[in-house]
Structure formats: C-alpha cells, structure tokens
Amino acid sequence: MTITRVDTGVLVDTNASSEPSQRRLVEFAICSHSGKVRQNNEDKAGAAPEIGLFVLCDGMGGLEAGERASQIAVETLLQSCREAAKSIRENGETVTAAIELANENIFKAAHAMDSKSGMGSTIVAVQLRDERLIVAHVGDSRAYRLRRDEFSQLTEDHSFVVEQIRRGMITVEEANQSQMQNVLTRALGVEAQIRVEVNEELLLPGDTLLLCSDGLTRELSDGQIAGVLRDSSCVHEAANQLIRHANDAGGNDNVTVIVIRNPKRPGSLRARIGRWIKGSENTN
C-alpha cells in the first residue's frame, strides 16, 4: 500500500518574543490515501508552516467535483491567511473570513458548471499562535488533541446523527450504526453563506494534535487512534500507522490525517497561561 505523503516538516515557534534558546520546533506530517474501495481521492490537506496554519478538507459531489471543491477550500484558506498575515495579527476572525471566502468560491464554481452543482466540502483548520490554538471547522472532519493520557475531540460534527444525539432522539451507539452518518447539516459550497464554528484552546508543551477526515473515524475508535498517537515515536510514524490501520479495518473511504506534535519545553504552567490570557486580550 502506497501512502501519499502530502507534506512534512518543522514549524519554528511563532512566538517571536521568545528567546532563541526557548523557541520550540513543532513537527508535523500530512498523509493521505484513497482507501480500498474508491479509485479517486476527494480529500485535500495543506499547511502554511510559516504562520502555523494547517487545513484538511473532504470533498463531496462525486468524481472530480469533490476533488475540485476540497482543492478550492484548501487553496483559498492558505492564500487568504498568508495575505492577512502580512498586515495584521492572525486570529479567529482571520480564519473565519478565509473559510467564508472558500465557501463563496466553491458555491460560485458549482453554479458556473451545472455538472458540478452538487459539489461541496468539509473543512477543519487549526492555527498555532504562541500559547494559543485556534480551531475552526464546518462539516464532519475533526480535530483532536492528545494531552498526556487524555484524548479529546475539539470539534463537533455538523451532521444529522449528531443533531439527533443532541436532541436525545438516538444514542451514540445507534448513531454509529445509522445509515444517515453521511448526511451533513453544514458544508462548504452548498449555500451562498456559511456559519463557521470557531473556538480557541490553550496549547501546552507535549500536546499532540490530529486533524482527520471521516475515513479515519469511521474505521477506528477513539481509543485506537489515541493509542497510535501515544505509542508512535514521531509524527511521520503516527500518520502512516493511522492510515494503515484505517485501511486494515476496511478502508471504505478516503482517509487523510495531519499529525502535529508540540514538544515539551521549560517554563511554568502559570507563566504559559498568563501569556495566553494576555494574547487573547490583545486580539479583542
């Protein structure tokens, strides 16, 4: 099985105020595979390491429509945020505006070509800013965080079954068996405007982040995913092993992952939280 390595590298700490000896190198790896059933790959992922930005999209619409939608979303987000970084300090509003622009671009592309009128895409993006982590998403592509032994989902799917769970109509176990798992309540390109969900988290040394398409989460449990992240010696091994395990479990869909590891470094927790609060105040 040949896994496509989309990108890999090291992000130099974006905290320019840090002393050189205290700056960290954030490792990341991006890998993708079409799976065992589908011939094409509608997933797309990318990174702008110089501004700490990572994005993953899962296109829909079939054949080249889904591939084009996810490509538009990734390219629009990266280009827009890079342009914004030249003049202002990035924050959640910058990422939100870029995703809204991606939605507009996909919507226009779909209606310009009748054959692609069903095209759309999910999106999940994170941006590392000093001690903060901006998380934005639309759809059911997810962001996770492994902190010590605690594995947490940072996003909530915009899907029909999750809405049913929220309303108490079905259980999580029933949702996992539902034939409606693929039905999204929110996706890029479907309507002229989109509501982007954005939140901000504290980024701690030792945190491992994962962005993934549903081709991973439909095949592996949270416990299995956390185990791979915890046991892997590096981000490259983790990304490759996640895709191999997903394909071994069935490989019924395209699967793409971005693994980001924030290394440990000296400094008290109180000092880090203080810097994070100060940074949040400066962006308001």
Secondary structure, 3 states (H helix, E strand, C coil): CCCEEEEEEEEECCCCCCCHHHCCEEEEEEEEECCCCCCCCCEEEEEEHHHCEEEEEEEECCHHHHHHHHHHHHHHHHHHHHHHHCCCCCCHHHHHHHHHHHHHHHHHHHHHCHHHCCCEECEEEEEEECCEEEEEEECCCEEEEEECCEEEECCCCCEHHHHHHHCCCCCHHHHHHCCCCCCECCCECCCCCCCCEEEEEECCCCCEEEEECHHHHCCCCHHHHHHHHHHCCCHHHHHHHHHHHHHHCCCCCCEEEEEEECCCCCCCHHHHHHHHHHHHHHHC
